[in-house]
Amino acid sequence: MKGIIIAAPHSGSGKTLFSIGLMKTLTNQGYEVVPFKVGPDYIDPMFHHIAINQKSSNLDSYMLDDQTIKQLFSKKMKKNSMAVIEGVMGFYDGYAYSVKASTYDIARILQIPTILIINAQGASVSLLAQIAGFLNYQKGNQIKGIILNQIKNLHHYEAMKSKIEEELSVECLGYLPPMANVNFYSRHLGLIQPAEIPQIQSMINKIAKTIEDTVNIDRLVALSDIKTAKVDNDSPVNKKQLRIGIAFDQAFSFYYQENLDFLQDNNFELVFFSPLSDPELPKQLDALYLGGGYPEVFAEPLQQNHSLKKEIRTKLEKGFPCFAECGGLIYLAKNVITDQKYQMVGFFDFEIELTDKLQHFGYEEVELAGATTFAHEFHYTRIKESSLANTNYEFKYSVKKRNKSWQEGYSRKNVIAGYPHIHFLSNQQFSLKIIELFKKGKSQ
């Protein structure tokens, strides 16, 4: 097996741009590329998928233990595969000012070579001090190569390559020049989704062609041997006994691929539908899974889909099982308030409002019916307190974070909803409680 991690000193250095361009370049050259993303990010894996039409998986060493990460990685890999893992934030940046759950942590666990992307704009020899710091800060950091970003001319690159390789024990493998008309814009939860970017494929092709011209791909591949032994995985027998409806469109797209795989491994057939455009639910469903996303951004078209909202509310009132995370919670509320008030499904009798700052952000522990698991939150909305007066649906997610705890999550009938994004591989005892909830639909 081969693999490479793409890291950087900080966010905004060009990790996503280089990662998707490298994935495309390697795929064009005949490699079987397997994409991964470090951390709990949902949007970067969408870019991976649209670049090479391969599903991307999250590697998160806060929510998953070392052995689970190794098993997840090896499950996705084949003998001749080439993993490209996009890092998160700065290389050493992890949970609570530590290296835990950092890109470095994943490199350590999997023993995978790392390529460091350095923004060279406005600097020359000073870059060597920065690179030397990353090479020396932690032992076993796996940094094997350097890519210089924002190089405006070949002379600058050749001079810097010579200095780096002469004075530091690391190779300089290439560079990226500034690229006109290649822009990935952001909104309040991160990058704009690739499906919303016009000409996204032409941008990816342009990045890939540039990398092919300016990066030593052969040498990069030669450095990418993985020392980690492959872990054997038993393939579960998938009988597909139950059908679960998964909300999936531009408003609902935040799902860990491992969660969907977990459902399939537990005999669920995944049936995708769009709350934005489908007038009714797919037939013969046993449960619903409403993930996160941007319902507050697409509130108006969600409001206009009256027939689907009515059907969902009617089914839930009759005891149909549903698990809703973050965006799904917003969708099940009475209203969402942004620039104006928009009507949602109305299963929960409270309103949700968009704010101008993050409400809860980061990793946390979540308890459900005596089982504790790890989760992540990242949202700008909150439940409007004045609308909670007649709500007695608190399920009591006991959320613990940095010596703080609070009650969060709501349950009514056979619906569980809350802001935390749960990783189903974090705690099987916890996740099987969700499976038990979904299976209630079969017994009705």
N, C-alpha and C positions, 0 to 999 in steps of 0.2 A: 504493500500500500504506500501511497504517497499523499502528502498533505502540506499545506502552508497556512499560516495565520498572518493576516494583514493587520498590523498594529500602527499606532501613531502616538506622538507625545500628548495630543489633546484632540478633542472633537473639532471638526472643521478642517482637518488636515488633508482630507481627500480619501479616507478609507473606503467609503461607499462607492465613490466614482471609480477608484482603482480596482476594488474587489469585483464589481460587476463587469468592468472592462476585461479584467484578467479571466474571469469565468467564461466570458464570450470568446476571447482569444483562444484559450485552451480547448474549448469545445470545437471551435472552428478547425483546430489543428488535430482533432480526432481523439482527444482525451475524454474519458468518462468522468465529468466533473460532478462532485457531490458538494452542494453548498451548505454552509452553516453560519450562524450568527451567535456571537457571544452576548449573553445577557438576555433580558426580557423583551427586547424590541420586537415589534410586529411588522413595522413598515419596511425596514431593510430586507427582510426575507421576501417581501413582495417584489422588490427590485431584482433579487436573485432569481426568482421564479420567472419573471417576465424576460430576463436576459437570456436564460438557457432552457426554459421550460422544464425545470426540475424543482421539486418542492424542497424548501430550505428548513432546517431544524435549528432550534435554539439550544445552546450549551450554556447552562447557568449553574455555577458552582455555589450559589447561595441556596437556590431551591432544590438542587440535586446533589447527592453525595458523589464522591469520586468514582465509585464503582458503577453507579447508574450512568454517569457521564461516559465512562468507557464502554459500557454496554450499548448505550444509545448510539455512540459514534460508530462502533463496530457493526451494529445492526444495519446502519445505512451504507457502510462501505463494502466493496467487493475487492477481490485480489488486485485488479488492475485499475481501481478507482483513484482519482486525484481529488482530495478534499481541498476546498478553498474556504477558509473560515474568516469571516469579517469580525474584527475586534470591536470593543465598545469603549467609548471615551478615550482617555489616555491609557497607555499600555499597563501602567501599574495602578490605575484608579479603580478601587473596589469599594466594598461596602464599609460605611462608617470610617472613612479615612484609613483603610487598610488595603492590602492586596487581595483580600478575600473576594471572590466573584469578579476579579479583574480579567483582562485578556491574558496577562501574565499567568494567572492562576490556571486557566485552561491550557496554556502552553506547558505548564509544569505537570498537570495531571496527565495529559496525552503525550507529552514529550514530542511535540510537533515543532518543526522549524518556524521561525517568525521572521517576517519581512517588515521593517520599520519604514513608514512613509514620513518623510521630513519635508515640511514646507520651507523651501529655500529662498522664498521671496525676500529681498532686502537684506540678505546676509551672505557671508562667505565663510571665512575661517571660524567664525563663532559657532557655526553649525557643528564643528568637530567637538567642541566642549559639550554641546547638547547630546550628541551621539555617544560620546565617551561616558557621560552620566548615565544614560540608559544601559549601556553595556556593563557598567560596574556596580549599579545600584543593588541588584540582586543576583546571586549566583544561580546558575542553571536557567538563565532567562531565555535561552533558545534563539536569541537574535542571530540570524545567519546572513542577513543581507539588508541593504539600504536602497530605497527608491527616493529620489529627490523630486519634489513636486514644485510646480510653478517656475520651471527653468525656462528663461526666455531665449537663450541662445546656446548653441552647442559648445562654444568656448567656455562658458561658465560651467557647464556640466563636466566637461573633460578636466578642467582645473580642479573642481571639487572632488571628482572621482579619484584623481591622482593623490590628492591630499588625504582623503579618507582612507584609501587602501594603503598608503604609505605609513600613516601615523597610527591607524587603528586596526585592530585585528578583525575586520569585517569587510565583506565585499560590497561594492556599489554596483547594483545590477541594472540601473537605468534611470530614466527620468520621465516626467510628464510636463509638457509645455502648457501654458494657459490655452484653454479651448473656448473659442467664441461659440455662443449659442448652445452651450451645455450647462443648463441650470436646473438644479433640483431645489425648488422652493419649499419653505416651511410654513406650517400653521401652528396652532397652539399645542398640538400633541406631537409635533415632529414634522418630518418631511411630508409633502403632498404625496398621496398615493400615486404609484406609477400609472394606474389606469386613468388618472385625471390629467396627465401631462401629455399635451399634443406632441407628436413626433418622437415619442420616447424610444421607439426602436431605432430610429435614425441616429439619435443621440448615443445609444449604446453601441451601435455599429461604428460610430465615429471614435468613441473612446477605445474600442477594441483595436481598430486600425492604427490608432496612435500608439497604443501599447506594443503592438506588433513591430512598429518601426523604431521605438525608442527604448525598449526593455529587452534584455537578454533572456528570452524565455527558456532557451535550452539550459542555461546555467541555473535559472530559478528552479526548474524542474529537477535538475541534478542535485540541488540542495534540499529537496523536499522528502527524502526518505524518512519514514516514521519508525521510531524504535519500539513503540507500544505494541505488545503482542495482541493479536486479534482474539476477542472473547467470543466463544461459541454462543449462539442464541437459538433457543428452541422456537420454532415458528408455531404460533398457536393455530388451532383449527378454527377457522372462521365459518360458523354455521349461518350467520346473518339471520338470527331469529327475530330481531326487533328492528323497527325502522324509526330513526330519529331525524326530525327536521332541523336543519342547521340554517339559521339566517345568514346569508352571505351575499353581499353586494358592496357598493361604495360606502354605505352607511354602517354596515356590520362586516368587518373583515379581520378583527383582531382575535385570532385563534392560534394557540401553539399547535404546530403540526403534530407534536407528540400526543396532545389531547385527542385529536381526531384519530390518530393511530390507535390510541388506547381504547377508544370506543369500538373501533373495528375489531380489535383483539378480543373485546368482550361481547362479540356477536351482534353488534349494531350495524345495520346498513345506513350509511350517511346519505340523506336526501337533502340537497341544497335548494333553498328558495330565496326570493328577494322580497323583503318588506317594502322596498321602493316601488316595484313594478308588478309583482304577481297579485292578481285579484283574489286568489284563494290559496290555502295551504295544499301541499301535495297530499294525495289520497293515502289512506291506511297508515297514518303515522301513529307511533306509540308514545312519543315524547317530543319536546322541543328543547333546543339549546340555542339561546340568544347570546352571542358573544359581544365583545366590545367593538368600538369603532367611532364613527362620527355622526350619531343620530341628531345631535344638536346642529350640525352643519347642514344636514339634509332634512331638517324638521318639516319644511313646507311640503315636499313630495310625500313624506311619511304621513303627514296629516291628511293629505288628499286621498290616500289609499283606504277609503272607508270600509270597503267590503272585507279586506283582510284583517283590519283592526277589529272589526265586529266579530269575525269568526274566531280570532285568537281569544278575545275576551270571553266569548260564549263557552269555548272549550275549557278555558282555565277555570271559569266559574263552576263547571261541571266536574272538576277534579283532574283535568288533564295535566300530567306532570311537565314541569318546565324548570330549567336551571338558567338563570340570567346573570351575566357579568357586566358590570359597568354600563356600557351602551345598552345592553339588554334591560337593565334596571330602568334606565331613562325611558326606553320604549314602552315599558309596562306602566309607567306613571300616568297620572291624569293629564298633566301638561308639561311641556318643557318651555322655559321662558328664555329667549335670546333677545333679539331686537323687538320681538313681540311674543305673544303667547300662542303656542301651537298645541293642538290636541293630539295626545298619543293614545295608547290602547285603553288606559283608564282602569286597569285591573287593581292597581294600588291607588288609594285615594289621596295621594300627595303630589305636589308640584316640584319640579326640578328647575333650578335656575343656573344659567351660565354666569361665571364670575370672571374677573380679570386677573386672577392669580390661581396658582395650584392649590388645591385643597389638601389632598394627601398625596405624597409622592415617595416612592421607594419601596424597599422590601419590608415585609412584615410577617408575623406569624398569625395564623387564623385558626380558631377552634370551632368545630362544628360537632355537636352531640358527643363531646368527649374525645374527639380525634383532632389532633393538631397538625397543620401542614404549613408550608411556606407559600407566600403569595407576593403579589406586586400591585401597587396602585399608582395611577398617573392620570389625574383628571382635573378639569377646571370647573366642573359642575358640582352642585350640592343640592340636597333636599331642602326645600324652603321650610324653615322651622314652623312658620305660622300655618302650614298646610298639614302638619303632623298631628294636629289636635285630636282628630278622630281615628288615628291609626294605631292599632294595637297588634301590629304584625311583626314585631321585632323578633328575629330568629336567634339573635345573639351570636353572631360571629364575634368571638372575643379576639380583637386585633391587638397584638403586642408589638411595639416598635420603640426601640431606644428607651426602655424603662417606662414607656407610656402604654396605656391600654384603653380601649373604648369599645362600646357595643356598636355593632354595625351589621346590617343584613336584615332582610325581611322575609317572612314566610307566611303564606296564606294558602289554604287548600293544599295542593301539591306543588306549590311554586316556591322555590328558593331563589332569592335575588340579592345582590350586593355589589359593592364597588370592587372588591378584590378580584384580581385575575389569578385563578388557581392553576397551578401546574399539576396535572393528574399523576405524574410520575414522582412527585415529591413525597407523597405518603399514600400508600395503597389503601390503608384502612380508611382514610378520609375519602379517597376517590371512589371507593366501593360504596360509600354512602350515597354518592351522586348516582352511581349505577343503580342502586336499590330504588332511588327516587324515580329514575327513568322507567324501571321495570313495572312500576305501579300502573302504567298505562296499559300493559298487556293483560293485567288481571281484572280490569274494569269490564 
